[in-house]
Amino acid sequence: MDNFVPLGYVSGISPQYGGRGGYYGLQFVPTNVFDGTDMVVGGEYNTYMSYYNSHHGNPSPLTVTFLSHSYSGDTACVSVKVHIDEDITEGNVVYIALWEDKVTGGSHTWRFTERDMPGYTVLEVNKAGQEQVIKKTFTLQGNWKRADLGATAFVQKLVAKNVLNARGTKLAEGIGVEPSSLGRVKALYQ
C-alpha cells in the first residue's frame, strides 16, 4: 500500500472530531487543494477527478520514498528519502503528516484525517542525484486507532505551497517494493 498518496484528505476535519485542519485556511468541508495551488470547494466526485486527472500526468523532478515507518505504544516513527531527479530551485520544504483513516464523529466517518503535522524540514538538496533523509517522531493519542494510522510525506515550495511530489503509506503495513511514479498530483482536503 506504499503506492498511494492520500494527501487529498490530510488537511483534516473539524477539531470537534479530532482533526487539525486549517493548513490552507480552508473554511468549508469538503475542499481539495490540488498540487497546493488549485482549490476546489464542494463534494462533486467528477469535479475532483477532473482536477486529479489534469494534474496526474505531470512529471515530478524528485522522488519521495518511505525508508521506514513503525509505531509502538504511544510513539510512531517515520523516515523518508527525497531523491532529486532533476535540478530544482531552492526554497523547498518537506512535511510529514500523520493521519488516521475512518475517523467517526456524530453520524459521519472521515477518511484520512490529519492527526499531526509538525513543522517542516528544509530541503537542503536541489541538484540531480542528491538525496536527503528526513525523520519524524509522533506522539500518539490513546483514542487513535493504531491499525488505521498512516503518514504522508510531501515536498512543497515554502511560500507558493505548490507540491512537487508526495508519498503515503499505512503504518501497520510493511514498506513496499520500489514505488511507481505518482507524478505531481497531490491534494489537501478539509
C-alpha positions, 0 to 999 in steps of 0.5 A, a space after each residue: 500500500 506504499 503506492 498511494 498518496 492520500 494527501 487529498 484528505 490530510 488537511 483534516 476535519 473539524 477539531 470537534 472530531 479530532 482533526 487539525 485542519 486549517 493548513 490552507 485556511 480552508 473554511 468549508 468541508 469538503 475542499 481539495 487543494 490540488 498540487 497546493 495551488 488549485 482549490 476546489 470547494 464542494 463534494 462533486 466526485 467528477 469535479 475532483 477527478 477532473 482536477 486529479 486527472 489534469 494534474 496526474 500526468 505531470 512529471 515530478 523532478 524528485 522522488 519521495 520514498 518511505 525508508 521506514 515507518 513503525 509505531 509502538 505504544 504511544 510513539 510512531 516513527 517515520 523516515 523518508 528519502 527525497 531523491 532529486 531527479 532533476 535540478 530544482 530551485 531552492 526554497 523547498 520544504 518537506 512535511 510529514 503528516 500523520 493521519 488516521 483513516 475512518 475517523 467517526 464523529 456524530 453520524 459521519 466517518 472521515 477518511 484520512 484525517 490529519 492527526 499531526 503535522 509538525 513543522 517542516 524540514 528544509 530541503 537542503 538538496 536541489 541538484 540531480 542525484 542528491 538525496 536527503 533523509 528526513 525523520 519524524 517522531 509522533 506522539 500518539 493519542 490513546 483514542 487513535 486507532 493504531 491499525 488505521 494510522 498512516 503518514 504522508 510525506 510531501 515536498 512543497 515550495 515554502 511560500 507558493 505551497 505548490 507540491 512537487 511530489 508526495 508519498 503515503 503509506 499505512 503504518 501497520 503495513 510493511 514498506 513496499 517494493 520500489 514505488 511507481 511514479 505518482 507524478 505531481 498530483 497531490 491534494 489537501 482536503 478539509 
